[in-house]
Amino acid sequence: MPKIMSTILYQSPIFGPVHSRRLGVSLGINLMPSDGKVCTFDCIYCECGLNADHRPSAHRPARDEVRTALKEVLSLRHTQGEPLDVITFAGNGEPTAHPDFPGIIRDTIAIRDRFFPQAKVSVLSNATMIHRPAVREALMLVDNNIQKLDTVDAAYINKVDRPVSSSYDVREVIESLKAFNGHVIIQTMFMKGDDVDNTGEYYVAPWIEAVKEIAPQQVMIYTIDRETPVSGLEKADKNMLDAIRDRVRALGIPCSASY
């Protein structure tokens, strides 16, 4: 799978707002440097590119920098009457890997409550840090604890999500997801490619069983929407996504599909 160089890097610590397919008008918080990517995964479909191609020279924003910037932006939007549906931790890498992630979450909730109490706080995570007690406690405080689970197949994960740590174990991740006791949203990328495809029954059936075990409050399935850093990847078929969505709903779990 040859590389292509189309990437999107986000400003730090605040970017947007953007219109999210799944979340609405979303103000982004990027806890990684604005000039590169720092992630515990190296997904071949990541819009921010591959880790090795975007090594940052800047530092991650400090907790007080995030707090000050967020307060300024929300205060201005409040004064100008501009709408906001959600504040989303995303950006150029895994947000929960920031050493002050728990404190930043507490700051964000306090500032949100002051200016936009109706806005949701969301975290988009690849679930690599949810075994850490402080990270877990912080995620229990947010409205939308969105955790990635593209498959339960280790070979596919190593080929597509490409965890940086050799100790990554998807079964341990599933156990950690179960420990949220329902306060979690599972997000899954379904796609096809030259030698990758997680839309078939071999991958879908075990994933459905894992979803059933985890018993999340919601599942979000989606497919490629932008150019990817590796070529040869294709959107999952809409009918296939709808069929997977309906199987999740049959478990009594709300599920949305984005095409």
N, C-alpha and C positions, 0 to 999 in steps of 0.2 A: 504494500500500500504506500505509494509515493506521497510525499508531503506537498501541500500547497501552503502559501504563506498568508492567506487572508485571516486576520485576527481582529478582535476587538478588545482593547484594554480600557479600563474604567478609571476615572479620576478618583483620588483618595483625599479625604475619607468619605466625601459625599458626592454622589452623582445623580443625574436625572433631575426631575422625575421622568420615568419611562412608562409606557403602557405595557403592562405584562399581560400575556395571553391568559394567565391563570389567576392573577391577583388584582388587576385593575391599575389605577394610577399609583405608581410605586416609586417612592424616594429610596435610592440605593445607598447603602453604607458599605464601603470597601475597606476592609481592615488590612489589606495588603498594599504594597507600594504601587503607585500609579504608573510606574515605568516598566513593570514586568509582572511575571506570574510566580506565585509561591503556593503550591498545592500539594496535598498528600495523595492525590490521584494525578494521573497524567492522561486523561481521557482523549482518545483519538478523535472525538467529535467536539471537543471543547472550543467554544467560540473565542476564548482567550488564547488559543494556540497551545503548543507543547511547551513543557517546562524548560527544556534545554534551549529553546529558541528565544526565550524572553527572560533571561536572568536579570533581575532588577539591580540597580545601583543605589536607589533610594531606600530609606528605612520604612518599616511599617508605621502608621500613625499611632502616636501614643494615646492613652485613654483620655487625657485632658484635651488633646487636640480634637478627638472625635466629639467629645462632649461640647466643646465650644462651637465647633462648626455646625453641629446638629441644632444647637440652640439658636444660632443665628439664622439658619435656613427656615426652621419651623416658625420662629417669631415673625420673620418677614412674610412667609406664606399666610400666616394667621392674620396679620395686619392687612394684607392685600386681598383677603378673602379667597385665596386659591385653594382648590380642593385637594384632598389627600386621602387615599384609601388605605395605604399600607406603607410601612417602613421596612425595607427588606435588606437583610444582611446577605450580600452576594459579592460580586466583583471579581478580582483577579486571583482567586484561590480560595482555600478552605477557611471560612471565617472563624470557626471554633478553634483553629490552631493558634490564634492570637493569644499571647500569654495573659492578657487582661480581658479576655472575652467575657467572663462572668461579670466583672465590674462594669464593662461597657454596656452590657445588657441591662443592668440595673439603672445606669444613667439614662439610657434610651427610654426606658419605660417611664421614668420620672419626668423627662422632658416631654414625651408624648402626652402624658396625662395632663400636663399644663396647657399645651397648645392645641392638640388634636386628639382628645380622649377617645373619639370614635375610631381612630385609625388603628389597624392591626399591626403588630410587630411580628415579622416573619424572619425565619432563618432558613436559607438554602444550604444544606450541608451534605457531605458525602458519607457521613456516619462513621468516619475513621476515629473520631475523638469522643464518641458518646460513652465509652467505657470509663472516662474520667469523671469522678463524682462532681467536681465543681462545674464542669461543662453540662452534665446531666441536670444539675439543679438549676442552672441558668436557663436551659432549654424548657424546663417545666414552667418557667415564668412567662414565656412568649405565647402569643396567640396561635401562630402557625409554626410548629416545629416540623419542618419539611426535610425528610431524610431520604437519601438516594438508596435504591436497591434495584439495580438494572437486571439482575438475575441471581440465581443461587448457584450457578455453575462456576466453579473456580477457574477453569480453563478460559471461559469467556471473559471473566473479570480480569484475568491477567493479560488477555489480548486487547481488551477494549478500554476498561477503566484504569488498568495498569497502576495498582497501588505502589507508592514509593517504598513503603515498608514491606519487607519480606514476611513479617509476622501477621499480615492481614489474614483474617480467617472469617469467611462469610457466615459460618455457623455461629461464631461468637458475636458477630454483628447482629444477627437475627435475635439472639438471646438478649442483647442489649436493647434492641428495638422493642421486644416484648416487655421489657422492664419499665417502659414508659407507661404501661397500663392504659393504653389507648390514647394518650396525649401525644400523638405523632401522626404525621401525614407522610405516606410513602409516595415517592416520586420515581418514576421509571421511564427511561428512554428506550423505546423500541425502534429498531432500525434494521436495514439490510445493507449488505456490502459485498465486496469481492470475495471475502472469505469470513464474513461475520453476518449473523442473522439470528436474532433472539425472538423472532416472531412465530416460530414453529412450536408444535406441541411439546417437543423435547425440552424446551426452555420454559414455555408458558405454564405447563401443568405444575411443575415443582414450585415455580414462582407463586402461583395461585395458592398452593398449600402453605407457603411461607407467609403470605398475606393473611391467610386465615389464622395462622398461629399468632401473628403479631396483633391482629384485631385493631388496626388503626382507626382513627376517626374519619379518615378519608384517604383515597388513593388518587394520584394524578398521573396519568400516562400521557406521553407526548412523543413526538418524533422530531427529526432534524428540521430546523426552521431557517438556518443560515448556512453559509459556507463553513466547511470544517477544515481543520489543519491537516487532515489526511484525506486524500482523494479516494474515490471509489465507494463512498458511503451514500446510501439512498434512503429516502423517506419510507417509513412503514406504510402499507396500504391502509386507507381510511376504513375500509370494511373490516380489516383485521383488527385495527385498534378498537373499533366499535364492538367487535365480538369479544375482545379481551375485557373491555369496559363492562359489558353486560354480564360476564362471568363473575367479575368482582361484585357488581351490584346484586347478583344472585346470592351472595354471601351475606347480604344485608349491610354492606359497606358502601357508602357513597363513593362514586368514582366519576372523574371527568376525563375526557380525551381531547387533546389539542393536536391539530394536524399541521 
